[in-house]
């Protein structure tokens, strides 16, 4: 696992290649990312999932990001940005044999593609850390207006984001 400063530099470099000026949330960021990658990203809300809150499935002609709908708007955006970060970083999970269940749940997708990403636990800890950091950096820029106008007006949320940013800059255990 990379140290936090190295990981942050790598995430910053990846983020610098994507033009998301004018984006105000996760959905508009994904639209900008789709233009950048020249490949559609389809956001699909789901409810009542047991397990991960989000899932990225790379289909033959588009990427699908599934996210838990029954949570706060802030959490939904973070879930979407986390899954988009896996996509930006080029992460993939371990190979898992196809199953009839995937055909039932996702009839329009290849079973092997579905099972390749359904097992979120198979991501390495470093990949999860990288996706989480990149999602936080994207969210920070969207919220601070560096990617577009701020959509965070709640003082508690703004304070939380400030503390999160400070923690990511200074490392664990140093934020107030």
N, C-alpha and C positions, 0 to 999 in steps of 0.2 A: 504494500500500500504506500502510495506517495505521501510525502509530508504535505501539510496543508498549503504552504507557500507555493510549492511546485505545482500542486493540483490546481490552486487558484490561478496561477499564470497560464496553465494549459486551458482552463475553462475560459479565461479572459480572451485568449487567442482565438478560441473557437467562436466565441460570441462576437468578436470584432469583425468576423467575415459576413455577418448577417445584418442586413439593413432593416431595422424595425422602427425607424422614426415614424411617429404618428400612431403607433400601436398603443392601445389603452388597456389591454387585458390579454389573458391567455389565448382566447379565440383569435383575436387580431394578430397576435404574435405567430400563432400557428399558420395563419394565412400568409404572413410575410415569409415564414420558413418554407412553406409549400412553394411559393414563387422562387425563393432562393434555390431550392432543391429541384425545381421543375417536376414536382411530383405531388399530387393531391394528398392532403391530410384531412381525414374525416373524423370529426369529434362525435362520439356517441355516448349519451348519458345512459346509465343503468341504475337500478335501485335494488337494494337488499342483497348486495354481494356479501358472501362470506369469504374472507381472505383479503387480498390486496384491494386498495381503493381505486387503483387504476391499472390499465393494461395497454401496451402498445403491440399491435399486430401488423406486421409488414405483409400486405397482400400483394398479389401479382401486379396490380396497376395503381395501388394507393396504399397509404399508411392509415391505419385506424387507431384512434386513441379512445379507449373506453374509460369512463370516469364515473365515480359515485355521484349521483345527482342529489341525494338526500344528505347534504352536508352544507356548511356555510359557503357563500360565494368565494371567500378568501381561500378556504380549503380546496374547493373545486379548481380554482385557478392554479393552486400549487400542485395539485395532482396532475393536471394537464401539462404544466410546465415540466414537471419531473419526468413524465413519460416522453415528452418532446425532447428532453435532454438526453435520454437514452438513445433516441433516434439521432440527434446531433453528434453524439459521441461514437456512434457506430457500434453500440453494444449489441450483443445477441446472447441468448441463453443456451444452455446445453441441449443437445438433441434428445427429444423424447418421442417414443414411437407414436404414430398416429392412432387415433381411437374413434370409434363410432360416435362417441359423445361430442366430439368437435364438429362432426357433420350435422348433428342435431342442433347444437348451439349456434354454429356459424355456417349455414349451408352454402354461402357464397364464397367461402375461403377454403383453400387447400388444407386438409387436415394436418399435414406435417407443418405447415406454417403456423397454424393455431397452437399446436402442442409445443412448438419451438419456444413460444413466449409465455404460455400459460403458467409455467412453474416459476413464478417470481423469485422463489427462494433459491433458484439456481444462479442468480446473478452473484458475482463475486462481491465481497464487501467493498472493494475498491471501486467497482463500477457503480454501486449504490451511492457511495460517498461522492463520486464524481457527478452523478446525475442530480443528487440532492444539492450540491454546491452550485452547479450550473443553473438549476431551477431557481435557487435563491438569488443568484446574480441577475438573472433575467427579471425576476419579480422586483428586485431592488431598483433596477433601471426603469422598468415600467412605472413603478410607484413614484420614483423621484423625478419623472418627467424626461429622463434621458432617452427613453424610447417613445415617449409621447406624454400627454397630459396626465397628471396624477389622478387616479381614481380612488385613492385611499384618503377619506376625509375624517374617519374616526380617530380621535387623538390616541386612544389606547392601542389601536392597530398600528398607527404611525410610530408610536413609542416602541412597540414590539419589533417592528421592522428595523428601527434604528439600532436597538440592542442586538438584533440578529446580525446586522451589517457589521457592527463593532466587533462582535464575537468572531465572525468570519475573518475579519481583518487582523485581529490580535491573536487568535487561537483560543483553544479551550481553556476555561477557567480564568480568563482575564477580563471578561466583560462585567460591568457592575450589575 
